[in-house]
Amino acid sequence: MEKIELKIIGLSYSQTQSGAYALVLAEKNGARRLPIIIGGFEAQSIAIELEKMKPSRPLTHDLFKSFVEAFNVTIKEVLIYNLVEGVFYAKLVCDKEGEIIEIDARTSDAIAIGIRANCPVYSFEHILSSAGIQLEDEIEGESGTAEIDDSSADKEENSLASASTKELEALLEDAIGREDYERASEIRDELNKRN
């Protein structure tokens, strides 16, 4: 399978899950976005590294990076390789004296460590096609948009099940336009159930 390179484009506070954040990855050479819900600690660790801040003491992800470097291991890449029931699976692909070693990790931890090692993040087409979100203004050949009831975005998740496919597509466009990737992810999941 051909790997697709991703880049981090955003980190935002979750509106529906207390203490959770949405990490948004994007295709390096494409229009799809991949929102991943992560915990507060991992979000803080990623944000600190992205902002090039230096904490007074090493964070857990800094410690891991120092540990692998002390034993002459190079972190080559982060690979998001599977998606099962809304849970992303990732691994760190490392090199120890020419031997490739793969270490299973939560996606948030793998990315927090990967950005410290300046290594690329990859995934596969089947993950982006099932969990990725295409930005409205980057979709070719789209004609017109459906009207959106502003109150619809605030309804409970079970209301998504009663919405028509056309209404869901309009809600998805609205959520993406507002950069509410968590909501967009919920709507995308409901659309995927129907396919």
C-alpha positions in Angstrom: 0.0 0.0 0.0 1.2 3.5 -0.8 1.7 5.8 2.1 0.2 9.3 2.1 2.1 12.0 4.0 0.2 14.2 6.4 1.0 17.4 8.2 -0.4 19.0 11.4 -2.6 22.0 10.6 -4.4 22.6 13.8 -5.3 21.7 17.4 -8.5 22.9 18.9 -10.5 22.4 22.1 -13.3 19.8 21.9 -16.8 21.4 22.2 -18.4 18.1 23.3 -15.8 16.2 25.3 -14.5 17.8 28.4 -10.7 17.8 28.4 -10.4 16.5 24.9 -8.9 18.2 21.8 -9.1 17.7 18.0 -5.8 17.3 16.3 -6.3 18.0 12.6 -3.9 16.5 10.1 -4.0 17.3 6.3 -2.7 15.5 3.3 0.6 17.2 2.3 -0.5 17.1 -1.4 -4.2 17.0 -1.2 -7.4 18.6 0.2 -8.5 16.1 2.8 -8.4 16.7 6.6 -8.1 13.9 9.2 -9.5 15.0 12.6 -8.3 12.9 15.6 -9.7 13.4 19.1 -6.9 13.3 21.7 -6.4 13.9 25.4 -5.4 17.2 27.0 -1.9 16.0 28.1 -1.0 14.9 24.6 -2.5 18.1 23.1 -0.4 20.2 25.5 2.7 18.2 24.6 2.1 18.6 20.8 1.4 22.4 21.2 4.5 22.9 23.3 6.7 21.4 20.6 4.9 23.1 17.7 5.4 26.5 19.5 9.1 25.6 20.2 8.6 26.2 23.9 11.0 24.6 26.3 9.5 23.3 29.6 11.6 23.6 32.7 11.7 19.8 33.0 11.3 17.2 30.2 7.8 16.0 29.4 7.2 12.3 28.9 7.5 12.6 25.1 10.8 14.5 25.5 12.0 11.7 27.8 11.1 9.0 25.3 13.0 10.9 22.5 16.1 11.3 24.8 15.9 7.6 25.7 15.8 6.3 22.1 18.7 8.7 21.1 20.8 7.4 24.1 20.5 3.9 22.6 21.2 5.0 19.0 17.7 4.5 17.8 16.4 6.8 15.1 12.7 7.5 14.8 12.1 7.4 11.0 8.3 8.0 10.7 4.9 7.9 12.4 2.5 5.6 10.6 -1.3 5.7 11.2 -2.0 2.3 9.9 -5.5 1.3 11.0 -8.9 2.6 12.0 -11.3 0.4 14.0 -14.6 1.6 15.4 -13.4 5.2 15.4 -10.0 4.4 17.1 -6.9 5.2 15.1 -3.9 2.9 15.4 -0.4 4.1 14.9 3.2 3.0 15.3 6.6 4.6 15.4 8.9 3.2 12.7 12.5 3.2 14.1 15.9 2.3 12.9 18.5 0.7 15.1 21.8 0.0 13.3 20.0 -0.9 10.1 17.3 -3.0 11.7 13.7 -1.6 11.4 11.7 -1.7 14.6 8.0 -0.9 14.8 6.6 0.3 18.1 2.8 0.3 18.6 1.6 3.6 20.1 -1.5 5.7 20.6 -1.7 8.1 17.6 -1.5 11.1 19.9 1.7 9.8 21.6 3.2 8.8 18.3 2.7 12.3 16.8 3.9 14.0 20.0 7.1 12.0 19.8 7.4 12.2 16.0 7.3 16.0 15.9 10.2 16.0 18.4 12.2 13.7 16.1 11.3 15.9 13.0 10.0 12.8 11.2 7.1 12.6 8.8 3.6 11.3 9.5 2.0 8.9 7.1 -1.3 7.1 6.6 -3.0 5.0 4.0 -5.7 5.8 1.4 -8.3 3.5 3.1 -8.0 5.5 6.3 -8.3 8.9 4.6 -11.2 7.7 2.4 -13.2 6.5 5.5 -12.2 9.1 8.1 -11.0 12.1 6.0 -13.0 15.2 5.4 -12.8 17.0 2.1 -12.9 20.8 2.4 -15.9 22.3 0.5 -14.0 24.9 -1.5 -11.5 22.3 -2.7 -14.0 19.9 -4.0 -14.1 20.0 -7.8 -17.3 20.0 -9.8 -19.6 20.7 -6.8 -22.7 22.7 -7.7 -24.6 24.7 -5.1 -25.1 24.0 -1.4 -28.2 23.1 0.6 -29.5 25.6 3.2 -28.5 24.9 6.7 -30.6 25.4 9.8 -28.2 26.9 12.3 -29.9 25.0 15.2 -29.2 21.7 13.5 -25.5 21.7 14.4 -26.4 21.9 18.1 -28.8 18.9 18.1 -28.0 15.6 19.8 -26.1 13.0 17.8 -29.2 10.9 17.4 -30.7 13.6 15.3 -28.1 12.9 12.7 -29.6 9.4 12.2 -33.0 11.0 11.3 -31.5 13.6 8.9 -31.5 13.0 5.2 -28.2 12.4 3.3 -28.6 15.9 1.7 -29.1 17.5 5.1 -26.0 15.7 6.5 -23.9 16.8 3.6 -25.0 20.4 4.2 -24.3 20.1 7.9 -20.8 18.6 7.1 -20.0 21.6 4.9 -21.1 24.0 7.6 -19.1 22.2 10.3 -16.0 22.3 8.1 -16.6 26.0 7.3 -16.7 26.7 11.0 -13.6 24.5 11.5 -15.6 22.4 13.9 -13.7 19.2 12.9 -15.1 17.2 15.8 -18.7 17.8 14.6 -17.6 17.2 11.0 -16.2 13.8 12.1 -19.5 12.8 13.8 -21.4 13.8 10.6 -18.9 12.0 8.4 -19.3 8.8 10.5 -23.1 8.9 10.1 -22.7 9.4 6.3 -20.3 6.4 6.2 -22.9 4.2 8.0 -25.2 4.8 5.1 -22.8 3.7 2.4 
